[in-house]
Amino acid sequence: MRIIETMDDVAEGAAWLSAHDPDIARAIDAIDAIPLRRNPDGYAALLKVIVGQQVSTAAAAGIWKRVEDAGFITEAAVLAANEETLRAAGLSRAKAVYAKAIADAALDYDKLRSMPEAEAMATLTAIK
């Protein structure tokens, strides 16, 4: 598996797609540029995914802003907070529990990033 990390990777992929599909080639030619959409990983990124589960995009954005504004984007901040405080920032009871469980797991994100996919999934799904 290959991860797209740079604009050169995006350009290479676009060139391959264009060479293999004339409809995609026309679409790529019609736009200014294909953006590189990379999000940081780590605790905040994982928490943001949880915040966005089972809610609309707009609701997720609003809740995430409240979580960020409250400073609950690090393991230490979440572990120091009680459930009521996390809920006041917009997390449901279940999401507050998940936020604490993931923080308490003290994941090694560098190691997680380099694990085979099945091992990374097993590591993450072992956390409630």
C-alpha positions in Angstrom: 0.0 0.0 0.0 1.2 3.5 -0.8 0.3 6.7 1.0 0.0 9.9 -1.0 2.2 12.3 0.9 3.2 15.1 -1.6 1.9 17.0 -4.5 4.2 15.0 -6.7 2.3 11.9 -5.6 -1.0 13.6 -6.4 0.3 14.5 -9.9 1.6 11.0 -10.5 -1.8 9.5 -9.6 -3.6 12.0 -11.7 -1.4 11.2 -14.7 -2.0 7.5 -14.3 -5.7 7.9 -14.0 -5.8 10.3 -17.0 -3.9 7.8 -19.0 -6.3 5.0 -18.1 -9.7 6.8 -18.2 -10.6 9.5 -20.7 -13.5 10.7 -18.6 -11.2 11.3 -15.6 -8.7 12.9 -17.9 -11.3 15.4 -19.0 -12.3 16.1 -15.4 -8.7 16.6 -14.3 -8.1 19.0 -17.3 -11.2 21.0 -16.2 -10.0 21.8 -12.7 -7.1 24.0 -11.6 -5.4 21.6 -9.4 -6.1 18.5 -7.3 -5.4 19.4 -3.7 -3.3 17.3 -1.3 -5.7 16.5 1.6 -3.6 15.3 4.4 -4.7 15.5 8.0 -2.4 15.2 10.9 -2.6 12.0 12.9 -2.4 11.5 16.7 -4.8 11.8 19.5 -6.7 14.9 18.3 -7.2 13.3 14.9 -8.6 10.1 16.3 -10.8 12.1 18.7 -12.1 14.2 15.8 -13.1 11.0 13.9 -15.0 9.8 17.0 -16.7 13.2 17.4 -17.9 13.0 13.8 -19.4 9.5 14.1 -23.2 9.3 13.8 -23.8 13.0 13.5 -24.1 15.4 10.5 -21.0 17.1 9.1 -22.3 20.4 10.4 -23.0 19.0 13.9 -19.6 17.4 14.0 -17.9 20.7 13.1 -19.8 22.5 15.8 -19.0 19.9 18.4 -15.3 19.8 17.4 -15.0 23.5 17.7 -16.4 23.4 21.2 -14.0 20.5 22.1 -11.0 22.5 20.6 -12.1 25.7 22.4 -12.3 23.8 25.7 -8.7 22.5 25.1 -9.7 18.8 25.0 -7.4 17.9 22.2 -4.6 16.2 24.2 -4.6 13.0 26.2 -3.6 14.9 29.3 -6.4 17.4 29.1 -9.0 14.8 28.5 -7.7 12.6 31.4 -7.7 15.6 33.7 -11.4 16.4 32.8 -14.4 14.7 34.3 -17.2 13.4 32.2 -19.5 16.3 33.0 -16.9 18.8 31.7 -16.4 16.8 28.5 -20.1 16.6 28.0 -20.4 20.4 28.5 -17.9 20.7 25.6 -20.4 18.8 23.4 -19.4 15.2 23.8 -22.1 12.6 24.3 -21.7 10.3 27.3 -20.4 7.5 25.1 -18.0 9.8 23.2 -16.6 11.1 26.5 -16.0 7.6 27.7 -14.2 6.8 24.3 -12.2 9.9 24.5 -10.9 9.0 28.0 -10.3 5.3 27.0 -8.2 6.3 24.0 -6.3 8.9 26.1 -5.7 6.3 28.8 -4.4 3.8 26.2 -1.4 6.0 25.6 -1.1 4.9 22.0 2.3 5.1 20.3 1.1 6.9 17.2 4.5 6.6 15.5 4.4 2.8 16.0 0.7 2.7 15.0 1.5 4.5 11.8 4.0 1.9 10.7 2.1 -1.2 11.7 0.5 -3.5 9.2 -3.1 -2.4 8.7 -4.5 -5.5 10.5 -2.3 -5.0 13.5 -3.2 -1.3 13.7 -6.9 -2.2 13.5 -6.5 -4.8 16.3 -4.7 -2.3 18.5 -7.4 0.4 18.0 -10.4 -2.0 18.3 -9.0 -3.4 21.6 -9.8 -0.1 23.1 -13.4 0.4 24.2 
